């Protein structure tokens, strides 16, 4: 098989995504209602922080606006998994019905082709809300701004998103081996709710789990340190990009191993 380069995959990706967006926009009412629902869901999180901090000036040393920044950071960092990897939710059904076999005969990377088939455009509303929340809290924290700091923020946001992507990839891939894999995927996705809180508010046992076993602390807590507290950045924060890349590669290999062993028999 001829080796395909980045230019080839980029061109193919945008062609596939364009078709998916066209099909979704044919049901505009559904798109608008879903987008509004997602925005209000995120607003409820914003309001919950406001209510909480009316009674407490800080939580374990984290102020209201620092917590808001963490919340916005987590929203932005989990947006890629929602927009670009939403097809993982359909993987279980595709495998059990045997429809997944159609992806095995294309002369391109199997993982790329399957994931690029769906783009959840509603996630862009979440992205905008997350950026707005970070910008608002940033202005209130008076931590300054520079091009270098913005560059660090972008790099750490991208690599932080790889953690959530890796969790979902690995969880979705369990459908190649176990039947009730939906519960594994659903559980992995719900872990994102813990990412918006400082890891220090949890017990030592959960700190260890959320750092070294299920590394959701790298979705927002550790990487956000480079902006929130640049003078006291822990080592794990600087390791965030490496952790993100390593976990993504591991999840990719798990996903591909299951996919390549798939025999298309269905359920």
N, C-alpha and C positions, 0 to 999 in steps of 0.2 A: 504494500500500500504506500502511495506517495505521501511523504511527510508534509503535513500542513503547517503553515506558519501563522504568526499572530495576525498578519494582514488578512489572510484568508478567513480566519475565525471571526475577526471583527466584522468583516463584510457580511458573512453569513448570519452572525448574531443580529445585526440591525435589520436584516431582511426578515428574519423569523419574528423578531419583536414587533416590527411594523404590522405584520399580519395579525398578531395576537391583539395589539392595541385597537386595530380596526374592528375586529370582531367584538371586543368589549364595548367600544364606543357606540355600537349599534343598539346597545341597551343602556342609553344614557341615564334613564331614571334610576336604574339599579346602581350605576356608577356613582351618581350624585348622592343617593341615599346612603350608600356604603361609606363614601368619603366623609359625609357629614357625621355619620355615626362614629367613625374613627377619630375625628377631630374632637367630638364631645367626650369620647373616652379619655383622650389625653388631657382635656380640660379638667375632667374630674380628678385626675392625678394632681394637677396643678392646684386645684382647690383644696384637696386633702392636705397638701403641705401647708397651705395658708391657714387652715383650721388648726392643724397640729401646732404650728408655731405661734399661734395666738396665746397658747397656754405655756409653751416652753421656749425660752430664748435661744436654746441650742440643744442639739442632741449629740451627746458624747463629744463635745467640742466642735461640732459642725453647725454653722449658722444657717439661717433660713435661705439666704441667697446661694450659699455653697451647696446646700441640698438641692436647690432648684437647678444649679448648674449640673450636678450629677444626674438629675432627672432628664434634663435636656440632652446631655451627653449620651445617656443610655438610649434615648429615643432615636437619636441620629445614628448611633452605632448599630442598632438592630434593624434599621430601615433596609439595608442591603439584603438581609436574609428574607425580609418580607417581599421586597420588590423582585429580587432576582432568583430566589430559591423557593418560591411558593409552590412550585410543582412537586416538591417533596411530600406535600400533603396528599397527593394523588398516587404516589408511588405504590402504596400498599394495595390499592384497588387494581392498579395496572398489572401488578405482579400476580395477584390472585385470579384475575380474569384471563390472564395470558396475553393481554394487549401489549405488555412491555416488550414482547419479542420483536415488535416492529422496529424498536430503536437499535436492536442488535445488528441490523443489516445495513446501516448507513456507513459510508466510508469516512466518517469523522469520529472524533472522540465521543464515546457513549455518554459520559457524564455531562459534557458540554451540550450535546444535542438535547438531552432530556431536560436539563435545567433551563435552557434558553427558550424552550417552547412556551413558557408562561412568564409574563411580566405583570406584577400586581401594581398597577398605576396608582391605586388608592394609597399606597405607602408614601407617595410624594407629599400628601397632606401631612402625614406624620413627620416627614423630614422637615417641612417648612415650620411646623409647630416646634420641633426640637431645636432647630436653629434659632428661632425667635426666643425660646426660653433661655438658651445659652447666652444669646446677645443681651437679653434683659438682665440676667443675673451678673454677667460679666461687667456691665456698666455700673451696677450697684456695688460690686466688690472692689472697684477701684484698683485693679491689678495691672493696669497699663496695657498697652497694645503695641506690637511691632510685627514686621513682616516675618521675622524668624519665629516668633511665638505662634503666629497663624500657621506657618508651615509645620511646626511641631504638632499643633492641634489637628491638622488635616491628616498627618501621618499616623498619629495615635488613634484617631477616629477610624481610619481605614483598617488598621491592624486589629483594633479592638473588635470591629465588626466580624473579623474572621473567627473569633471565639464562638459567637452565636451561630454563625454559619456552620462551623465544625460540629457543634452540639446537635444542630438539626440534621445535618448530613448523616452523622453516625446513628442518630436515633431513627431516622427514616430508613436507613439501610438494614435495620434489624428485621424488616419485613421479608428479607431474603432467607431468613432462618427461623423466625417464629411467627405464629399466626396472629396473635393479638398484639401486633406491634404498634397499633394506634396509641395505646396507653403509654408506651415508651416515648413516642414522639410528642404527645400532648404534655407529658411530664417535663421533657426537655425544654419545650417551648415556655412552660410556665416558670421556669427558672429565671427568665428575663425579668420577672417582677422583683426579684431580689437584687438585681444589678443596680437599681437606682438608689440603694442605701449604702452608706459606708460600711465596710466589712467589720469595722470595730464595734458595731452595735450588736454583733452576734457573739455567741459563746465561743470559747477557744476551739471546741470540736467543729462547729460549723465554719469558723474561720479557716481551719485547715482544709475542710472539704471544699469550700468555695474558692480556695486558692490553688490547691494541688490535686484535687480529684475532679471536681466539676468547676473549672476556673471562671466562674461568673464574675469574680472580683476584678478580672481583667477586661470586662466589658465597659466599665465606667470608673470604678473606684481608683485603681492603680494608674491607668493612663491619664485620668483627669488631674492628677497631682501635678503634672508638668505645667498646667495653667493655673490651678488654684493655689498651690503652695510651691512655687519654683525653688524656694530656698531650702526646702526640706523634702525633696523627692526621694523616696525609698528606692533601693536597688530593684525591687520587683517592678516598679514603674518603668524603669529603663529597659527591663527585660520584656515588657508587654508586647512589642512588635515581634520578638522572637517567639514568644509563647503563642501568639496568634497564628503565625506562619506554620509552626510545628504542628499545632492542633488541627489546622486546616488540612495539611498534608496527610496526617494520620486519618482524618475523617474521609478524605478523598480515596485513600487506599482501601479503607473498609468498604466504602460505597462501591468502588470498582470491583473489589473482590467478590462481593455478593452479586453484582450485576453480571460479571463474566461467568459466574457459575450457574446463572439462571438458565433453566432448560425449557421455559415456555410452556410448561404443562398446565399452568393456572391452578385453580382450586376445584 
